[in-house]
Amino acid sequence: MKKIYLFVFSSLVFQQMYSQNDNVEKKGLIAKEMKSFAHKMAAGNINPNTLNYDLQYQRMDVTINPAVKNISGSVTSHFKPAQAMSSIYFDLDNQMPVSQVSYHGQNLSFQQLSTKELKINFASALSANVLDSLTVYYAGTPASINNSFFNGTQGGTAVLSTLNEPYGAQDWFPTKQSLNDKIERFDIKVTTPSQYNVASNGKLMSETMLGNNQKRTFWRTQYPTAAYLIALSITNFTKINDTMGNPPFPFVNYVFPSTAANTTSMSNIEWTKTVMNTFETYFGPYPFRNEKYGHMEFQAGGGMEHQTMSSMASWGRGLIAHELAHQWFGDKVTCGAWNDIWLNEGFATFGEHVANEKLLMSNADFMNYLMVQKNYITGAPGGRVYVADSDLTSVGTIFNGRLSYSKGAFVLRMLKWILGDTAFYQALQQYHARPALAYNYVKTQDFNASLLQSTGQDFTGFFNDWIYGEGYPIYDIRWKQNGNTLTFKASQTQSSPAVSFFELPLPVKVNGTGGQVAYFALNNTTNNQYFVQTVAFPVASVEFNYEYQILERNSTVTMDSTLGTAEADREEFGLYPNPAKNEIFLKGIKKPAEFVIYAMDGKLVRKGTYLPEESVSISELVPGTYIFKIHDQSIKFLKK
């Protein structure tokens, strides 16, 4: 879901980044999202009662009048048991009364539980790995607590819409909400009064007039879909059928008549074609080309990345870009736990970075946008992007605009700086295309493993710092020129003790007295590290983090005539190899000294005496990331 700058941003910052309309369009949806999440979060990411089967197909056949908040009909589910089972559970609010469960022409007994589950009992146990099916008949008024099924009016006409993320699907149909089993195919058949149009996921198969002023609309999606991404919206939409992309595929928009008459809104909707072309260039082919992309208008506020058809309450271009980016990141690959929500929201926010940089902003405006983002992220000294299990009941922690959204996006910008644009975007495309990940649920470790496979670089330490760790670095950069030799010293402190040192290439721009420019990436692996570079011109000034490539705050750059070449030439403290397997060696330590090794949680796991020219055994350590400390100097290392 969408922007959460609501909590911390001042109105001034909002105005710097977005129009007032963009500000307003985010707020209603965030409030809705948080209310929904708080209601069910105690259940965690997984319902253990639904782990014993694979839900492969669902067919919804329901009747809805948008003027009345009610739904009635049936949902047929095809499933494959993972083991012999005598009962099956679906997530369904117990406020939605079930009248019948049909199984091969027979009625089954069932119970609706206070845990918002439907338990269905089989007459005899089902065999494992044999595809089976049943149909649940139900009717009722979905609960209002999640506002996942809501109606109102637009232009004097009734409108009804749904919004499930994260746990609202069970409020209006029986399904499986756990983030571990996508539904391979979903049919949505909705009967309404004939004056209404129904928008939904997938491909429009038919619209059939039934008589008695009734119409049945049939949508089908044949891409795997998370339950929270199933959606519909119903009113007297103006339907706009077009194409986009190369080769072209359907671009379908269902908008309120007032929107169809608004030239600014329609211009922004048309602009979707442009940002689609840009995202296909950088992210790879649109993931649902065999069906469509488009928008269905609703009244929840903001937008929601419903698969193949984003729900929209307004038409700002930043919001359009955000929802479109979600089709790759959030819909094709979907966070496999709410702990990893940044894999949805950080990536979609990075999609805004791409749209702003390539399409919407001048370079100066884009730099200002990045500056505002950086200052917002570093406006507090701590906070993790990854949501710890202990924080899953904290709505503000999960849907935190500073961390899950903005910092998650900036983490991707830093990876782009480290890898370079070509390698980075290639790695992004390979991430969501890998057979084990495509159209599936993913976690942070999957993205990390994919980066290693794509680039050959192990980013475990980087993720420990920036996703699982807290805070940001503060740098003191000092420099001195002596002839053609330019010496730098980089010192770092950290805003939070959760990270002992941030290893990063430091972006430095050197400006000459005659307008010359040189760029350096200083591979900063230890504190108080010296670097020696060559420049062929007199230096007037040095700029650090000149295009906001990395996150930092309150860093300083100083010309320091006291920097000496003897200091620059001394052997730096370090250890190798890194990663290591059974032993490590130190450099820069000439005398015996006591050392300690800490785990990343601060627990002391080893201490001893280092003897120069000898190795330190780490064979007894379990694989992971550790801090080695000696003589008040510390360095991080990875044990394979």
Secondary structure, DSSP 4 states (H G I P E B T S, - for coil): ----TTTT--HHHHHHHS-HHHHHHHHHHHHHHHHHHHHHGGG-S--GGGTTEEEEEEEEEEE--TTS--EEEEEEEEEEESS-EEEEEEE--TTS-EEEEEETTEE-EEEEETTTEEEEEEEEEEPTT--EEEEEEEEE---SSS--EEEEEETTEEEEEE--TTT-GGGTS-B--STT--BSEEEEEEEEETT-EEEESSEEEEEEEEETTEEEEEEEE-S-B-GGG--EEEESPEEEEEEETTTTEEEEEEE-HHHHT-HHHHHHHHHHHHHHHHHHHHH-S-TTTTT-EEEEE-SSSSEE--TTSEEES---HHHHHHHHHHHHBTTTEEESSGGGTHHHHHHHHHHHHHHIIIII--HHHHHHHHHHHHHHHTTSS---SS--GGGTT-HHHHT-IIIIIIIHHHHHHHHHHHH-HHHHHHHHHHHHHSTTTTTEEE-HHHHHHHHHHHHS---HHHHHHHTSS---EEEEEEEEEETTEEEEEEEEEESSTT-S---EEEEEEEEETTS-EEEEEEEE-STTEEEEEE-SS-EEEEEESTT--S---S-EEEE-TT--HHHHHSPPPEEESSSBSSEEEEES--S-EEEEEEETTS-EEEEEEE-TT--EE-TTSPSEEEEEEETTEEEEEEE-
